[in-house]
Amino acid sequence: MTDQEAKELGYARVSLDLGRNIKLSFLAKAKSLTTPLAKAEAIEAPGRAVLAKVFVPDDRDQFELTVSAFRPGLAAEAPAVSEQLLMEQGYGISGASHASLILADAEGQTLDKSKVEKVARSLCQVRQDIVICLFMQGDTEYHTEFAEQTNMLMQSIRYDDAAEEGFSSDQIERLTLALGDKNPLQLEYPSAFSVASNAFDGGLPGTLQLQQGSADNPLSVIMIAASAGAAPPSAEAIDSVADRMVGQWLQENAELFANPVLATKGDLAGLGSGDQGRSYAYIVDKLKGGGQAQIRVSLFASGGIRYSVLMVTHYSPHVDETEQFFVRLGGVTGYDLVMQSILSHLY
C-alpha cells in the first residue's frame, strides 16, 4: 500500500527522530498526536528510556504506541526484550513469531482479569548496540481496530539511519571448534563472555566453557559439549541425561547453587527430520548474595554427534527490575547465539 492509498483510509506517515542518527517512520491514524520524550544518545549503558508516544487523543483505548530503546552495553537479543516489555505491563504472552535474534514480534493479553482487559503487541529490532521497541496496546473491546492499526503500522515501518540492523561487530566473538572428521563448528557468542576453558582439541569429545563476570561468582556461564554417538532411544532417556547433567553441575558448584526445580521441558524446535532433542529450564537458589538463578539445557544429536548446551544465569522473578533483567539478558542472548550457531552448522 502506498502512502497515498493509506491516506485515503485515514492514515498518515509519522516520522520520528530517535537520536543517534536513528530515524523511524510508519503509518498511523491521521489524527495521531506525537509526543517526543527523550533521545537515544541520553541512554547510558546499561540503561533504557521511553523515546516517544503516538496516539489519537480521543481513541487511546483503541490504540496507543510507545517507542522505547534499550542499551544493555552487551549483545542483546530482540525476543527476550520484546517479551520483557509485555510482562512488565502485566501481559501474558499469547503468541510470538520472532523472525530471528535481531527481529522479534510478540503478542500479549491482560493477566489480571479484575482490570480492563487489553491486548498488546511488542515489536523489537536490534540496531547495533541498541534495541528499538514499538509497544502497541489497546482495550480488548476494540480488538478489530487495534489489529487494523497494528498491521498498518508494522507493514509500513521504515528506518532511515546510520545504525544498521544487527548486532554491533564489537559485541560478538567467533570461535572455531574442531569436531573430529566432521566440518568444524563456527561458534558465535557475545563478547561479554570470555573463554574459561576449551577442550576442543581436534577429536571428540570436546567441551567449552564461556563465562560472563568473575570466576568465583559469574553472572552467566555457558557449557558446550560434543561427543560421538547416536541419539538416546527415547525422550525419557534424554530426560534422564538432563537430570544427571544438571545434578553434576550443581554438585560441582555446591557453594553457589542449591534446590533445583524443573520449570519447563519439551521437544527442541529447529531440528532436522529424524533428529531428536529436548530442552529444559530449571530455577535454583543462589547461595551467594541470595536470589535465584536459571539453568537452561538443550540436548540433541545429529550426524553421529551428541551435543549439549547448558547455561546458568542470574534470575529475578521481578520482571520490571531493569538491572536484573540486563544481567539475565546477557546469559539468554549467549545461550541463544550458541544454539543458533550449532543448529545453523547442522542444517
matplotlib code that plots the C-alpha trace (Angstrom):
import matplotlib.pyplot as plt

x = [0.0, 1.3, 1.2, -1.5, -3.6, -3.2, -4.2, -7.5, -8.1, -7.4, -3.7, -0.6, 3.1, 4.6, 8.3, 10.4, 14.0, 15.0, 18.6, 21.9, 21.1, 18.1, 15.2, 12.0, 8.7, 5.4, 1.7, -0.7, -4.1, -4.1, -5.2, -2.4, -0.5, 3.2, 5.0, 8.8, 10.1, 13.8, 16.7, 18.7, 22.0, 20.9, 20.8, 24.0, 24.7, 23.2, 20.0, 16.7, 14.3, 10.9, 11.6, 8.2, 4.5, 2.0, -1.8, -5.1, -6.2, -9.9, -9.1, -6.2, -8.3, -8.2, -4.5, -1.5, 2.1, 5.2, 8.7, 11.4, 15.1, 17.3, 21.1, 22.4, 26.1, 26.3, 24.9, 21.1, 18.6, 15.3, 13.0, 13.8, 13.4, 10.1, 8.6, 10.1, 8.0, 4.8, 5.5, 6.3, 3.0, 1.1, 0.5, 0.8, 2.5, -0.3, 1.8, 5.2, 6.6, 10.3, 12.0, 15.5, 17.5, 17.6, 13.9, 11.1, 7.3, 5.3, 1.6, 0.0, -3.2, -4.1, -3.4, -5.3, -9.0, -10.1, -8.6, -9.7, -8.8, -6.2, -4.3, -0.7, 2.0, 5.7, 8.0, 11.7, 14.7, 18.5, 20.3, 24.0, 24.3, 20.7, 17.3, 14.4, 11.0, 7.5, 5.0, 1.3, -1.7, -5.5, -8.6, -9.8, -13.2, -11.6, -9.5, -10.6, -9.5, -6.3, -5.4, -6.0, -3.8, -1.1, -0.9, -0.9, 2.0, 4.0, 3.8, 4.9, 7.9, 10.9, 14.3, 16.5, 19.6, 23.3, 22.8, 22.4, 20.2, 22.0, 24.5, 27.4, 30.5, 32.4, 29.8, 30.2, 33.1, 33.7, 35.5, 36.2, 35.6, 37.0, 34.6, 36.9, 36.4, 33.3, 33.3, 34.4, 31.8, 31.9, 30.6, 29.3, 28.8, 28.6, 32.0, 30.7, 31.8, 35.3, 36.6, 37.1, 38.3, 38.4, 39.0, 38.0, 41.5, 40.6, 38.9, 35.8, 34.7, 35.2, 34.0, 34.0, 33.1, 32.2, 31.9, 30.5, 31.8, 34.2, 35.3, 34.2, 30.6, 29.9, 26.9, 26.4, 28.1, 27.6, 28.9, 29.0, 29.9, 30.0, 30.8, 30.4, 27.3, 23.8, 20.7, 19.3, 16.5, 13.6, 12.5, 12.6, 16.3, 17.1, 15.3, 17.5, 20.6, 19.5, 18.8, 22.2, 23.9, 22.2, 22.8, 26.5, 26.7, 25.1, 27.4, 30.4, 29.1, 27.5, 28.9, 26.9, 23.5, 21.0, 17.4, 16.8, 13.1, 12.2, 10.2, 9.7, 10.7, 9.8, 11.0, 13.6, 12.5, 14.6, 16.0, 16.1, 13.9, 14.8, 16.9, 15.6, 16.4, 14.9, 15.2, 14.8, 14.6, 15.3, 15.2, 17.8, 18.5, 21.7, 23.8, 25.9, 24.1, 20.7, 18.1, 17.8, 19.4, 18.0, 19.5, 18.7, 19.8, 19.4, 20.4, 20.3, 22.0, 22.6, 25.0, 26.6, 27.4, 25.6, 25.5, 24.7, 24.4, 24.0, 23.5, 23.3, 22.4, 21.1, 17.3, 14.8, 11.1, 10.6, 10.5, 10.3, 13.7, 15.9, 19.3, 18.4, 16.9, 20.0, 22.1, 19.8, 19.6, 23.4, 23.0, 19.9, 21.4, 24.6, 22.7, 20.5, 23.5, 25.3, 22.3, 21.8, 25.4, 25.1, 21.8, 22.9, 26.0, 23.9, 21.1]
y = [0.0, 3.4, 6.3, 7.9, 4.8, 4.8, 8.5, 7.6, 5.2, 7.9, 7.2, 9.4, 8.8, 9.7, 10.4, 10.2, 11.2, 9.0, 10.3, 8.7, 9.0, 6.6, 7.9, 5.9, 6.3, 4.4, 4.8, 5.8, 7.3, 10.8, 12.5, 10.9, 13.1, 12.5, 13.2, 13.1, 12.2, 11.5, 10.9, 7.7, 9.4, 10.2, 6.5, 5.3, 1.5, -0.4, 1.6, 2.2, 5.0, 5.8, 7.9, 8.8, 8.1, 8.2, 8.1, 9.6, 11.8, 10.6, 7.0, 5.9, 3.0, 1.7, 2.0, 3.6, 3.3, 3.7, 3.7, 2.6, 1.9, -0.5, -0.1, -3.0, -2.5, -6.0, -8.1, -8.3, -10.3, -8.9, -11.8, -11.5, -7.7, -8.0, -10.4, -8.5, -5.4, -7.4, -9.0, -5.6, -4.2, -7.2, -9.1, -12.8, -14.0, -15.1, -15.5, -14.9, -15.0, -14.0, -13.8, -14.1, -13.0, -9.4, -9.1, -10.1, -9.9, -10.9, -10.6, -10.4, -10.4, -8.9, -11.4, -9.6, -10.1, -7.6, -4.8, -3.5, -6.3, -5.2, -6.7, -5.7, -6.3, -5.8, -5.4, -5.1, -4.8, -4.8, -2.0, -2.3, -1.6, -0.6, -2.3, -0.3, -1.4, -0.4, -1.4, -1.2, -1.7, -1.2, -2.4, -5.8, -4.3, -2.6, -5.6, -5.1, -1.5, -2.5, -5.2, -2.9, -0.2, -2.6, -4.3, -1.0, 0.3, -2.9, -3.2, 0.4, 0.7, 2.3, 3.0, 5.8, 5.9, 5.1, 2.3, -0.9, -3.8, -6.5, -6.9, -4.5, -6.3, -5.5, -7.2, -10.6, -13.1, -16.0, -19.3, -22.4, -25.7, -28.9, -31.9, -34.8, -35.7, -33.5, -30.0, -27.6, -25.6, -21.8, -20.6, -17.1, -15.8, -12.3, -10.6, -10.0, -13.7, -14.9, -18.5, -20.0, -23.4, -25.0, -28.7, -28.9, -30.1, -31.8, -35.0, -35.8, -35.5, -31.7, -29.2, -25.4, -23.1, -19.5, -17.2, -13.7, -12.0, -13.2, -16.8, -17.1, -15.8, -15.3, -13.5, -16.3, -19.5, -21.4, -25.0, -26.6, -30.2, -32.6, -36.3, -39.1, -41.2, -41.8, -40.1, -41.6, -44.0, -42.0, -38.7, -40.4, -41.4, -37.8, -36.6, -38.9, -37.5, -33.9, -34.8, -36.3, -33.3, -30.7, -32.8, -33.0, -29.3, -28.4, -30.9, -29.2, -25.8, -26.6, -23.4, -21.4, -23.1, -25.4, -26.7, -27.2, -27.0, -28.1, -25.2, -26.4, -29.2, -30.2, -31.2, -28.9, -26.9, -26.4, -29.9, -31.7, -34.7, -37.8, -35.9, -35.5, -33.3, -31.9, -28.6, -27.8, -24.9, -25.1, -22.5, -22.8, -20.9, -18.8, -19.3, -16.2, -12.9, -14.6, -14.7, -17.3, -18.4, -20.0, -23.1, -23.9, -27.1, -28.4, -32.0, -33.1, -35.4, -35.2, -36.9, -39.2, -36.4, -35.7, -32.1, -30.5, -26.8, -25.7, -22.2, -20.8, -17.1, -14.9, -14.7, -12.3, -13.1, -9.3, -8.7, -4.9, -4.6, -3.3, -4.2, -7.8, -8.1, -6.8, -9.4, -12.2, -10.8, -11.4, -15.1, -15.7, -14.0, -16.0, -19.3, -18.5, -17.4, -20.6, -22.7, -20.7, -21.4, -25.1, -25.5, -23.4, -25.6, -28.7, -27.7]
z = [0.0, -0.9, 1.4, -0.8, -0.6, 3.1, 3.3, 1.6, 4.5, 7.1, 7.7, 7.5, 7.8, 11.2, 11.3, 14.5, 15.1, 17.9, 18.2, 17.5, 13.8, 14.1, 12.1, 12.1, 10.2, 9.9, 9.1, 11.9, 12.1, 10.6, 13.8, 15.8, 18.3, 18.6, 21.9, 21.9, 25.3, 25.1, 22.7, 22.4, 23.0, 26.5, 27.4, 29.2, 29.2, 30.9, 30.5, 28.8, 28.1, 26.5, 23.5, 22.2, 22.4, 19.5, 19.9, 18.9, 21.9, 21.8, 21.0, 23.3, 24.4, 20.8, 20.1, 21.7, 20.7, 22.9, 21.4, 23.7, 23.4, 25.4, 25.6, 27.7, 26.9, 25.5, 22.7, 23.5, 21.6, 20.5, 21.5, 25.2, 25.2, 23.3, 25.8, 28.8, 27.8, 27.7, 31.1, 32.7, 31.7, 33.2, 29.9, 29.4, 26.2, 23.9, 20.8, 19.3, 15.8, 16.3, 12.9, 14.4, 17.4, 15.9, 15.0, 17.4, 17.4, 20.5, 21.5, 24.9, 26.8, 30.2, 33.0, 35.8, 34.8, 37.5, 35.3, 31.9, 29.5, 27.0, 24.1, 23.2, 20.6, 21.1, 18.1, 18.7, 16.5, 17.2, 15.6, 16.6, 20.3, 20.9, 20.7, 19.4, 20.6, 19.4, 22.1, 21.0, 23.2, 23.3, 25.0, 24.1, 23.3, 20.3, 19.1, 15.5, 15.4, 17.3, 14.8, 11.8, 13.2, 14.3, 10.9, 9.1, 11.3, 11.1, 7.3, 6.8, 9.1, 7.6, 9.1, 7.6, 9.7, 10.1, 12.5, 10.6, 11.6, 13.5, 16.4, 16.7, 15.5, 18.6, 20.8, 19.0, 19.2, 17.0, 17.7, 15.6, 17.3, 15.7, 15.6, 14.6, 11.0, 10.7, 9.4, 12.2, 14.1, 13.7, 17.1, 17.8, 21.3, 23.0, 23.6, 27.2, 27.7, 27.9, 27.3, 30.7, 29.3, 25.8, 25.5, 21.8, 20.7, 17.4, 18.2, 20.2, 22.9, 23.3, 25.9, 26.1, 29.0, 28.4, 31.4, 31.9, 35.0, 37.8, 38.1, 41.7, 41.2, 37.5, 36.1, 33.5, 32.4, 29.2, 28.7, 25.2, 24.8, 21.8, 21.7, 19.2, 19.4, 18.3, 19.9, 23.0, 22.2, 23.7, 25.2, 28.6, 28.1, 27.2, 30.3, 32.4, 30.8, 31.5, 35.2, 35.6, 33.9, 36.0, 39.1, 38.3, 37.6, 40.9, 42.8, 41.2, 42.2, 45.5, 47.1, 44.6, 43.9, 45.5, 45.4, 41.7, 40.5, 36.9, 35.4, 31.8, 29.5, 25.9, 22.5, 21.0, 17.9, 14.8, 14.4, 11.1, 10.1, 12.1, 14.6, 18.2, 21.1, 24.3, 26.2, 29.9, 32.3, 36.0, 38.8, 41.6, 44.7, 44.8, 47.9, 47.4, 47.6, 47.7, 44.9, 42.3, 39.0, 35.9, 34.3, 30.7, 29.0, 25.4, 24.5, 20.8, 18.4, 14.6, 12.2, 14.7, 17.2, 20.5, 21.6, 24.9, 25.8, 29.4, 30.6, 34.1, 34.6, 37.4, 37.6, 39.1, 39.4, 39.4, 35.6, 35.9, 37.6, 34.8, 36.3, 37.0, 33.5, 31.8, 33.7, 32.7, 29.1, 28.7, 29.5, 27.5, 24.4, 24.8, 25.1, 22.0, 19.9, 20.7, 19.9, 16.7, 15.7, 16.2, 14.5, 11.6, 11.3, 11.2, 9.0]

ax = plt.figure().add_subplot(projection="3d")
ax.plot(x, y, z, "-o")
ax.set_aspect("equal")
plt.show()
